Amino acid sequence: MSTIVMNRPLDNPGPTHLPIEPVQRTAAKTVGFLYLFAMAISIFGESVRGRLILPHDAVHTASSIAASEALFRLSIVGDLIIYVCDIVLFWGLYVILKHVSKDVALLAVFFRLVETAILGVTTLTAFIALRFLSGADYLKVVDTAQLQALARGFLSVYGIGLSVGFVFLGLGSAVFSYLWLKSRYIPRGLAWLGIFGSLLMATMSLVTMVFPVVWDRVGMAYMIPMGLYEIGLGFWLLIKGIKAPTPQRA
Amino acid sequence: MSPLFNARMGGFCWFMCFLTSIYPLVISGRLIVTGDPATTAANLLAHEALFRSATVALLISTAFYIAATLFVYEVLKPVNRSLSLLAAFFSLVGCGVGAFSCIFDFAPFILLKGAPYLSVYTPGQLQALSYMFLVVRARANDIGLVFFGLHCLGVGYLILRSSFLPRIIGALMVGAGFGWLTFLSPPLANSLTPFNMMPGAVGELSLTLWFILKGVNVQRWNEQEISAGRGEIRLS
């Protein structure tokens, strides 16, 4: 127990010239793997839902989901798996980056935990849509077309839930990227891409909420820098790992 | 980061949270007509960007509250580290619930903007459904307020036990906590509004102003931090 007390930082020591601890290297590999794993699952989920959910068409959306219900459910469960992995990812990032600043790393974790809570509950809207399409006896009192319309409406809410979560994802990721920049564990360009991509994601998510027209024009294009950052960081941490910063620059 | 910096930032972020949450309160108060889905729907469609911006303001307010939670946790850590973290966790759950409730604010626009697939419903039915989502959103927000109440109670208690902040602010924050806890029962909260929000406003404003203008007594903060450290060694 006393070692824990001894390690308790009374004030933040100058972090960047400290040697990298083994646990940080393990965390870096884990984080790198999880970034890529989550990215692959999220691309799968987006493409499944992009194929099954048709814009402004409740009837065909209902029939295509009915035809591939297991696939649709898998895409939602995939999202839940991402959120579980995310919590491990935040832990890993915290373990690596708390050496730069414990307080700031905790701030990033706070932002991202709220993001995960929002996104996790958002998956509920997809399950509500499936309920409406389930053909259960007690729903027979409502017209099929009306049930399909309600289901399609709830699938639109799913998209909004993602946007709301992305605001806090962007903020948390920007704070983590700032710490990567200060740490010099990874190339500065990658950290700057992270700051830019993350802030762009948070800002544009808010902008599209006020002006949905922007979303119709830009679509998911504003998430590209963030996507590149996460893939780049994932590969970098998995292959190169983190390196101790060279001490010549104070 | 120094305790003074944390206190100032905590006060600033909490104050900004307060400011940015007034705007949505005013907008939704003007556009949502209680018990009248038709007028509410007409208002929302006529002022869509305004209503949407109010929701965004609420999300920004949540972001400020998350930051405030971190800084206030840091300031109150020397009093009781685990209790300060517990208070922060309550706040995070409240932030998650509150931000999630914003999602329902967008549901009326899905329902009311004349998508062809929704023509299986009459306009009156769509207006009623939209209105119902706004009610759900308000209830979800109330659930968030209960967790904020628990956060305020924790913060208030820690300030009362601290040597570096005035006890009166701790007492006011405990009052704020009980005020928000009235939302455990929506009928009770409704009948008490706006009086049940007064303790929250008074407590949180006095805390933010003190944190911004005075910060903490740094010397006493350091003393309590050191004695907290000794306490841990004695335990082990």
Chai-1 contact restraints between the chains, C-beta under 6 A:
chainA,res_idxA,chainB,res_idxB,connection_type,confidence,min_distance_angstrom,max_distance_angstrom,comment,restraint_id
A,M1,B,S236,contact,1.0,0.0,6.0,A-B,restraint_1
A,S2,B,S236,contact,1.0,0.0,6.0,A-B,restraint_2
A,V5,B,E232,contact,1.0,0.0,6.0,A-B,restraint_3
A,V5,B,I233,contact,1.0,0.0,6.0,A-B,restraint_4
A,H56,B,A115,contact,1.0,0.0,6.0,A-B,restraint_5
A,A58,B,Y117,contact,1.0,0.0,6.0,A-B,restraint_6
A,D103,B,M1,contact,1.0,0.0,6.0,A-B,restraint_7
A,D103,B,E74,contact,1.0,0.0,6.0,A-B,restraint_8
A,L106,B,L70,contact,1.0,0.0,6.0,A-B,restraint_9
A,L107,B,L70,contact,1.0,0.0,6.0,A-B,restraint_10
A,F110,B,I66,contact,1.0,0.0,6.0,A-B,restraint_11
A,F110,B,L70,contact,1.0,0.0,6.0,A-B,restraint_12
A,F110,B,L92,contact,1.0,0.0,6.0,A-B,restraint_13
A,F111,B,I66,contact,1.0,0.0,6.0,A-B,restraint_14
A,L113,B,L92,contact,1.0,0.0,6.0,A-B,restraint_15
A,V114,B,I66,contact,1.0,0.0,6.0,A-B,restraint_16
A,V114,B,L92,contact,1.0,0.0,6.0,A-B,restraint_17
A,V114,B,C95,contact,1.0,0.0,6.0,A-B,restraint_18
A,V114,B,G96,contact,1.0,0.0,6.0,A-B,restraint_19
A,A117,B,G96,contact,1.0,0.0,6.0,A-B,restraint_20
A,I118,B,G96,contact,1.0,0.0,6.0,A-B,restraint_21
A,I118,B,A99,contact,1.0,0.0,6.0,A-B,restraint_22
A,I118,B,F100,contact,1.0,0.0,6.0,A-B,restraint_23
A,V121,B,F100,contact,1.0,0.0,6.0,A-B,restraint_24
A,A145,B,V120,contact,1.0,0.0,6.0,A-B,restraint_25
A,Q146,B,V120,contact,1.0,0.0,6.0,A-B,restraint_26
A,A149,B,Y117,contact,1.0,0.0,6.0,A-B,restraint_27
A,A149,B,L118,contact,1.0,0.0,6.0,A-B,restraint_28
A,A149,B,V120,contact,1.0,0.0,6.0,A-B,restraint_29
A,R152,B,Y117,contact,1.0,0.0,6.0,A-B,restraint_30
A,G153,B,I110,contact,1.0,0.0,6.0,A-B,restraint_31
A,S156,B,I110,contact,1.0,0.0,6.0,A-B,restraint_32
A,V157,B,A107,contact,1.0,0.0,6.0,A-B,restraint_33
A,I160,B,I103,contact,1.0,0.0,6.0,A-B,restraint_34
A,I160,B,F106,contact,1.0,0.0,6.0,A-B,restraint_35
A,G161,B,I103,contact,1.0,0.0,6.0,A-B,restraint_36
A,V164,B,A99,contact,1.0,0.0,6.0,A-B,restraint_37
A,V164,B,C102,contact,1.0,0.0,6.0,A-B,restraint_38
A,V164,B,I103,contact,1.0,0.0,6.0,A-B,restraint_39
A,V167,B,L59,contact,1.0,0.0,6.0,A-B,restraint_40
A,L171,B,A63,contact,1.0,0.0,6.0,A-B,restraint_41
A,L206,B,V56,contact,1.0,0.0,6.0,A-B,restraint_42
A,M209,B,R52,contact,1.0,0.0,6.0,A-B,restraint_43
A,M209,B,V56,contact,1.0,0.0,6.0,A-B,restraint_44
A,V210,B,A49,contact,1.0,0.0,6.0,A-B,restraint_45
A,V210,B,R52,contact,1.0,0.0,6.0,A-B,restraint_46
A,V210,B,S53,contact,1.0,0.0,6.0,A-B,restraint_47
A,V210,B,V56,contact,1.0,0.0,6.0,A-B,restraint_48
